[in-house]
């Protein structure tokens, strides 16, 4: 069984094996000795990602599950190897190591819509991650379907928790005396970074599972338009690096939706980009550097909110 994991808008290309990218050496902020070529390109609390990313890939699913209340196809184990079926590109950026507020041990806010997520990132001099950035950081330099390997693991990440039926009238009640007890009752999240196995090769934590996270889509699609959700939450859903949900409008907020932030890497501190191919060359020298689309986040509808965290 071949699982095709596409991203909209990618150019067709012959399927080729996607080679691993050498990961940066651990930086001092992540407990390592430093010395990676992108050191200084990102703030100390963010991970630097420099990778050849493929927008559209094929992977072979060895063990899949179908059906369930959400009618999703969940792959439990993939075969080794990723085939790139679109034009690869180089992506270089900074991403928060943890979900907002990007602090180990913190509780990410929930009930945050995409507009609020974008505004909270902007207030820190950052931005919402592009979908492909989130995916590239999750797959790591080895281009894995899960940040920790080839096989789905509820021991590694906070996933597969039993369903707790929410009382949404209480969860959405504007009176915290009503909503707080209900949100605490149905909350199955864990503090950021408390699952050490849920870490990508770039040092980014808790991407699959724990919280569903808002990202920006590169082409408008689905009800989300410019916004989508990545990672799934703590329940039994796809919880892998590639899947995305675009069936919710950007104003949508829910009790397991949160976000993390990205930003452009400091160009003055970046390693040299790959050279352009010489005239007449049949094979490019390195994948071209990706430039994000130039459309801004739409204006924020009132009121602005900062989400819910346990009191």
C-alpha positions in Angstrom: 0.0 0.0 0.0 1.5 3.3 -1.1 0.4 6.4 0.9 0.6 9.5 -1.1 1.0 12.6 1.1 0.5 15.7 -1.1 0.6 19.4 -0.6 -1.4 21.6 -2.8 0.3 23.6 -5.5 3.5 21.6 -5.9 5.0 21.2 -9.4 5.1 17.6 -10.8 8.4 15.9 -11.0 9.7 12.4 -11.4 9.7 10.4 -8.2 13.1 10.3 -6.6 14.5 9.1 -3.3 14.7 12.0 -0.9 18.2 12.1 0.7 18.7 12.8 4.3 20.0 16.3 5.3 22.8 16.5 7.8 21.2 17.9 11.0 22.8 20.9 12.7 24.9 20.1 15.8 23.0 20.7 19.0 23.1 24.3 20.1 23.9 25.5 23.6 20.2 26.4 24.1 19.3 22.7 23.5 21.9 21.3 25.8 24.5 20.7 23.1 28.0 22.1 22.5 27.0 24.5 19.7 29.0 25.0 16.6 26.3 24.4 14.0 26.5 26.5 10.8 23.3 28.3 11.6 24.1 29.3 15.1 23.0 32.9 15.7 20.5 32.8 12.8 17.7 32.2 15.3 16.9 33.3 18.9 18.2 30.9 21.5 14.7 29.6 22.3 14.1 28.6 18.7 15.4 25.8 16.5 17.1 26.5 13.2 15.9 24.4 10.3 17.8 24.2 7.1 16.6 21.3 5.0 15.7 20.1 1.5 12.0 19.8 1.7 9.7 17.9 -0.7 6.1 19.4 -0.8 4.7 16.1 -2.1 5.9 12.6 -1.2 5.1 8.9 -1.4 5.5 6.6 1.5 4.5 2.9 1.9 2.2 2.3 4.8 2.8 -1.2 6.2 0.0 -1.2 8.8 -3.1 1.1 8.5 -6.4 1.6 10.2 -9.5 2.9 8.6 -13.0 3.9 9.8 -13.6 5.3 13.2 -15.8 8.3 14.0 -13.7 10.7 12.0 -13.4 8.4 9.0 -9.7 8.9 8.8 -6.9 6.6 7.5 -4.3 6.2 10.3 -1.0 4.7 9.4 0.6 2.8 12.3 3.9 1.9 10.5 5.7 3.1 7.4 8.3 1.3 5.4 11.8 2.9 5.4 12.2 5.4 2.6 10.5 8.5 1.2 10.1 9.2 -2.5 9.8 12.9 -3.6 7.2 13.3 -6.3 7.4 17.1 -6.7 10.1 19.6 -7.1 12.3 19.7 -3.9 13.2 23.0 -2.4 15.4 24.3 0.4 13.8 25.8 3.4 15.6 27.8 6.1 13.8 29.3 9.1 13.4 29.4 12.8 10.7 27.6 14.8 9.7 27.5 18.4 10.9 24.4 20.2 7.7 24.2 22.2 4.1 25.2 21.7 3.2 28.8 22.6 4.4 30.4 24.9 7.5 28.4 23.9 8.5 27.4 27.5 9.3 23.9 28.6 6.8 22.8 31.3 4.2 25.4 30.3 0.6 24.7 29.3 -0.2 26.0 25.8 -3.3 28.1 25.6 -6.4 26.5 23.9 -9.5 28.0 22.5 -7.3 30.1 20.3 -8.4 30.9 16.7 -6.0 31.4 13.8 -6.3 35.2 13.9 -5.5 35.3 17.6 -2.6 32.9 17.1 -1.1 35.1 14.3 -1.5 38.2 16.5 0.1 36.6 19.5 3.1 35.5 17.4 3.4 39.0 15.9 3.5 40.5 19.3 6.7 38.5 19.9 8.3 39.6 16.6 7.4 36.2 15.1 4.7 34.8 12.8 2.6 31.7 12.3 4.5 28.9 10.7 3.8 28.0 7.1 2.5 24.5 6.7 5.6 23.3 4.9 7.8 24.7 7.7 5.9 22.9 10.4 6.1 19.7 8.3 9.8 20.1 7.6 10.6 20.7 11.3 8.6 17.6 12.3 10.1 15.2 9.7 13.6 16.3 10.7 16.7 15.9 8.6 15.9 12.2 8.0 12.5 13.0 6.4 10.6 10.7 8.8 6.8 10.3 8.9 6.9 10.8 12.7 9.5 12.9 14.4 10.7 9.8 16.3 10.8 7.3 13.5 8.6 5.1 11.3 6.1 3.6 13.7 3.4 5.4 15.6 4.0 5.5 19.3 1.8 6.7 22.1 4.8 6.3 24.4 6.7 8.9 22.5 4.0 11.5 22.1 0.8 12.5 23.9 -1.7 10.7 21.6 -4.3 7.9 21.8 -5.9 9.1 25.0 -9.5 7.8 25.5 -12.4 10.0 24.3 -14.0 12.2 26.9 -17.3 13.7 25.7 -17.2 17.5 26.2 -20.1 19.6 27.2 -19.5 22.3 24.6 -22.1 24.6 26.1 -20.1 24.8 29.3 -16.7 24.8 27.5 -17.7 27.9 25.4 -19.5 29.7 28.2 -18.1 33.2 28.7 -18.3 32.9 32.5 -15.1 31.2 33.7 -16.9 29.9 36.7 -18.8 27.7 34.2 -16.1 27.0 31.5 -13.1 26.5 33.7 -14.3 23.3 35.5 -15.4 21.8 32.2 -12.2 22.7 30.3 -10.1 21.2 33.2 -12.2 18.0 33.1 -11.7 17.4 29.4 -8.1 18.5 29.2 -5.7 15.6 28.5 -2.7 17.7 27.5 0.7 17.4 29.1 3.2 20.2 29.8 5.3 21.3 26.9 8.5 19.2 26.5 7.4 16.6 29.1 7.5 13.8 26.5 11.3 13.6 25.6 10.6 11.1 22.9 8.3 13.5 21.1 11.2 15.4 19.6 12.2 15.8 16.0 15.8 15.7 14.6 15.8 19.5 14.7 15.0 19.6 18.4 11.3 20.6 18.1 8.9 19.0 20.7 5.3 17.9 20.8 4.4 18.4 17.1 2.2 15.3 16.7 -0.3 15.1 19.5 -0.9 17.1 22.6 -2.4 20.1 20.8 -3.7 20.7 17.2 -1.7 23.7 15.9 -2.6 26.5 13.6 -0.4 27.0 10.5 -0.7 29.1 7.4 -1.4 27.3 4.1 0.5 28.2 1.0 -2.6 28.2 -1.1 -6.1 28.9 0.0 -8.0 25.7 0.3 -10.9 24.2 2.3 -12.9 26.2 4.8 -9.7 27.4 6.4 -8.7 29.4 3.4 -5.3 30.7 4.6 -5.3 28.7 7.8 -5.0 25.0 8.6 -4.3 22.7 11.6 -1.4 20.3 12.0 -0.4 17.5 14.3 -3.7 16.4 15.7 -4.3 16.6 19.5 -4.1 14.1 22.3 -6.8 11.7 20.9 -6.7 8.9 18.4 -6.3 10.7 15.0 -3.6 10.8 12.4 -0.9 12.4 14.6 1.8 12.4 12.0 4.0 15.1 10.3 2.2 15.3 6.9 -1.6 15.4 7.5 -3.4 18.7 7.7 -6.9 19.8 8.4 -8.5 22.7 6.5 -12.1 22.0 7.3 -12.4 24.8 9.9 -12.8 28.5 9.4 -9.9 30.6 10.8 -12.3 32.0 13.5 -12.8 28.4 14.9 -11.5 27.8 18.4 -11.7 24.5 20.3 -10.5 23.0 23.6 -7.5 21.3 22.1 -6.4 23.9 19.5 -3.2 25.9 20.1 -0.2 27.0 18.0 3.5 27.7 17.9 5.5 30.5 16.1 8.1 30.7 13.5 10.2 33.5 12.1 12.7 34.1 9.3 16.3 33.3 10.1 18.7 36.2 10.3 20.1 36.4 6.7 23.4 37.8 8.0 24.0 34.7 10.1 23.0 32.1 7.6 25.3 29.6 5.9 25.8 30.2 2.2 22.9 29.2 0.0 23.5 26.5 -2.7 24.9 28.0 -5.9 22.7 28.5 -9.0 23.1 25.9 -11.7 25.5 26.9 -14.5 23.9 27.7 -17.9 22.9 24.6 -19.7 23.2 22.3 -16.7 20.8 19.4 -16.8 20.9 18.8 -13.0 20.6 21.8 -10.6 23.2 22.2 -7.9 21.1 21.9 -4.8 17.4 22.6 -4.4 16.3 26.2 -4.9 15.7 28.3 -1.8 12.0 28.6 -1.2 10.3 32.0 -0.9 6.9 32.0 0.9 3.8 33.4 -0.8 3.4 37.2 -0.4 -0.1 37.4 0.9 -0.6 38.7 4.4 -2.9 37.4 7.2 -6.3 39.0 6.7 -7.4 41.7 9.1 -8.2 40.4 12.6 -11.9 40.4 13.4 -12.9 41.6 16.9 -12.8 40.7 19.6 -9.2 39.5 20.2 -8.7 36.7 22.7 -5.7 35.0 24.2 -7.2 31.6 24.8 -7.6 29.5 28.0 -5.0 28.0 30.3 -5.6 26.3 33.6 -6.1 28.7 36.5 
